[in-house]
Amino acid sequence: ALRPIQGELYHRCLADSWSRDLVAQFPTEGDYARLGLGVAVVRQGELVAGASSYARYRTGIEIEVDTRPDCRRQGLATAWTGLYPSWDAHTPTSLALAEKLGYGFSHGYVAYEITAE
């Protein structure tokens, strides 16, 4: 099961050397809750993989992805890290920003906006 890294999962990540870097850059659970973001794979009650913000800086984040050694090569890391990040541009300005950030234009579509009169 995919679970957000929070509370007890923060501490479980710190408990093992393979998973420590998922949260170790945030000294306390509270720091991680305010500044970090991550998802863990829990199988039969055991933490087996995760992806989390490793470092945070003004213009972005670095992502840490790791899997327990005995569970590697089972597709756990790609279960969520292989997702395509998409950008839905509502305006030409938003589209220009998306393209500046490296997103490619896929297709346009008709959208309706309901306003109160």
C-alpha positions, 0 to 999 in steps of 0.5 A: 500500500502507498502511504504518506510519510508522516507520524510513525512512518517518519520514525520508521524511515529513520530506523534503517540505514537503507531508508534513513535518507528519505527523511534525515535532512529534516531533523524532526517529524515536525520539520518534515511535516512542514517542509517535506513530502513523501510516499512510502510503500508498506507491504504486510506492515513493513516499510519496503520502499519510498520516495521523498523530498531529500533536500529543499531549496528556494527553486526546487527539491531533490527527490530520494528514492530507495527500496529495501535491499531484499525488495529491489528489482520488483518494480516498487520504485517505479510504481510511483516515480514513473508517473508522468508529471503533467501541467494543465495550462488554463491560459497562454501565460500558464502554457508559456511558463510550462514550456519554459520549465521543460513541459511539452505542449500535447493538445488543446481542448475546450473548457467552459467556465461558469461565472455568476452574473 
